[in-house]
């Protein structure tokens, strides 16, 4: 646990550096944006933030592996830092403040699989940050705040809503649900909930962790989109799985909840057969 305290403090240092770099170019009129082969945008700020984080890791954690959205995998071993320099690049390039840097540390377990043990989600344009470490709980606070430990923030917990009819459901968009044979279930779920909103990207998971939202799901994601979110949700008392029910951020998609509604969430979003 002491090691995770140290790793978490270091993750905050990484997030502080990334916040300064991304905010410096946010809403810049001369921001350079390109389209990647997968037809998603990438800005100069995405690349600069990831390069900055990698530089810190090379100096301070040279034995650890790194996986980042923009520059792939470096190194091997039982510890791997997983980075999304800007989660919500489409928002970032349009001047919408809902985007964040996601930083997670994953460690290899006895079964050979990796699980998040530290996560920081920093949204400087919103002035918010969320963080967690395995067994130490989940917290939130303001960006730019000096942090000396887990206590430098407010501890957060998921909601206790136990009925779908009383639940708030958050998602990113409709795209992806139909092509995966899950649109009917998705639409049925939205009709069964008290409230639905498409907040997008990292934010629904943080709101599940805070108890402001009860369930959220996305049909297609990468590991760097999920690793930091997963441990924050879990340490806040919630459940984070793939749509297949597999625990953790390994399924290429995600379902997060307060735990009480998780089985019903997965059932509603299961593919429908003719």
N, C-alpha and C positions, 0 to 999 in steps of 0.2 A: 504493500500500500504506500510506503514511503516513496518508492520509485515512481509510482503513479502520481503522487503529489508533485514530484520534481518534473515529470513529463508534462503534467498539466500546466505548471508554471511556464515551462518552455513553450508549450502550445499557445499560451497567451502572448508571449513575446513574438511568436511567429504571426499571430493574428494582428497584433499592434502594427507590425511592419507592413503587413498586407493592407491593412486599413489605410495607412498613410499613402501607400502607392495607388490604391484604387480610387480613393477620394480625390487625389490630386488630378486624376483624369476624368472623373465623373462629370458629365455634362459639358466636357470640353468640345468646342466647335470643330477642332481639328483632330478629334479622336479617329484613329485608323481602325477600320473594321474589315475583316475578310470573311469569306465563306469557306468552311472546311469541306472535305469530300463528302461528309454525311449531311451536307446542306444546312448545318447549324452555324451561327455566327461566332467568330472569335475576335476579340479586340486586342489592341496592343497592351491594354491593362491586364487582361487575362494572363498573357504571356509574361509580362513584367512581374506580376504578383507571384506567379509560380516560380519563376527564376529566383526571385528574392527569397522565397521560402526554402527552395532547394539549396541556395547558398548558405543559409543559416544551418540547415540540417547537415550539409557536408562538413561544416566547421565544428558543430557541437555534438552531432550524433553520427559520426562517419561510419559506424558499423551497422547502422540501420538501413533497411531498404526503403525506397520511395516509389510510390505510384501516384502519378498526377494526370489530370485530364489532358493537358497540353503536351507533355513530354514523356509520357509512358512510364515504364518501369526501370529503375536503377537498383542494382544490388539484390542480394538474397539474404535469407536468415529468418530467425523467429520473430523479428520485430519489423513492422512495415508502416511507414507514415503514408496516409492516403489523403490527397489534396484535390479539392476543387477550388481553383483560385477565385472564380466568380460563378457561383451558382445563381443563374438568372441573368445570363449575358444578354438575352433579348430585352429584358427590362433595362439593364445597365446602358445599353447603347441608345435606348430611346429616352433616357432620363427618368425612368420610373425607379423609385428608391427601394423597391423590394428585390434585393439581391444580397448575397452573403458569401464570405469566404468560409469554406468548410475544411476543417483540419481534424484528422483522426489518427490515432495510433492503434494499430491492430497487432495482436500477439498470437503466435501459433500455440494451439492447445495440444494435449496429448493425443487427440484423434487426428492431428495433422491439419485441422481447419483453423482459419484465422478468425478472431473475434475482436471487435473494438473494445479497448480498455480506457481510452481517453478520447474525448471529443470536444471541439470548440466550434461554435457557429457564430460568426461575427457579421453583423449587418450595420455597417457604420453609417449609411445614409438614413437608417431608421434610428440610429443611436442606441442599438440594442445588441447584447451578446448573451449567448447561452453556453453552458459548459457542463461537463460531467466527467467522472472517472469511476471505474468499476468499483462498486462497493462503497462509494463515497457520496452518492446522491447527485442530483442535478440542480443547477442554479442559473439565475439570470441576473444581469446588471447592465450598466451603461457602458458603451464603448468609451475608450480613453481613460477609464478608471484604473488607478494603480491597484494591483492585486498581489497580495502576499500569501493567499491560501484560499481554500474552498469557501471560507466564511465571507469573503469579500463580494457578497452578492446575496440575493434572496433565494432561499430554497423553493423549488417548485414541485408540484405534484399533479398527477392527472386527475380528471373529474371522477365523480362517483355515479354518473348517469348510467342507469342499468336498462333502460328501455329505448329501443330504436326510435320510437315515436317522439321521444324527448331529446334526441341526439342532434348535435350539429355536425354535419359532414362536410369536409373540405377536400378539394381536389385541385388539379392544375388546369385541365382542359378536357374536352371530349375526345380529342384525337387519340387514337391508339386503342380505345376500348372496342370499337366495332371490328377492326381487323383482327382482333384476338378473340372474337366470339363472345365478348363480355358486355356488349352495349345494352342488351336487354336487362341483364342483371343490374348494371350500373344505373340505368334509368329507373328501374323498380326501386333501387335503394334510395335514390334521390326523392322519390315520391313517398317513401316510408319514413323519412326523417323529418324532424321538426324544422330544420334549417339547412340549406346548402349554400356554399360559397366557393368560388374558384380563386382562392388566394394565390396559389401557385408556389412551385419550387420548395425551398426549405421551410417556408413560413407555416404551412399547415402542421408539420411535425412539431415545430416549436410550440404551437398553440395547443396541440394535443398534450404535450409535456406540461404546459402551464394550466391545463384544465379549461381553457377557453373554448376548445373544440374537442369533440369526443372521438371521432374517427376520421381517417383520411386514407387515401390510396392513390397509386399511380401505376399504369400498366407497363411502362418501359423506363428503366433507369440503369445507370452504371454504378459500380461500387463507390466511386467518389461522390456520387449524389446522395448516398445512403449511410455510409459508415459513421460519420459524426452524428447525423440525425438519430441513428439507431440507438446509440448509447445514451443520448440525452433522454429519449423517450423511455427507454428501459429503466434508467436510474431515477426517473420521475415516477416509476411505478407502473408504467404502461407496457404494452406488448408491441413488438416490431417483428414482422415476418414478411416473407414473400406472399404473393397471392396463393401460392401452393401450400402455405402454412409452415414452410421451413423457417426456423428461427434465424434472425439476423439479416444482414444486408447482401445475401448471396444469390438471390433468385432472379435478378434482372428486372424486378418490379417490387412494389412495396405495399404493405397494409400496416397501418399503425392505429392503435386504439388505447383506450383507458384499461383494456384487459377484459372488462365486463362485457363488452360488445364484440369482442374479437371473432368468436366463432360465427356469430350471425353475419358479421361483415364479410368474412371469407365465403360463407355459404351463399350470400346474395350475389357476390361477384364471381362465382364459379361459372365456367363456360356452360352455356345452354346447349343441349343436344336436341336435334330435330325429332 
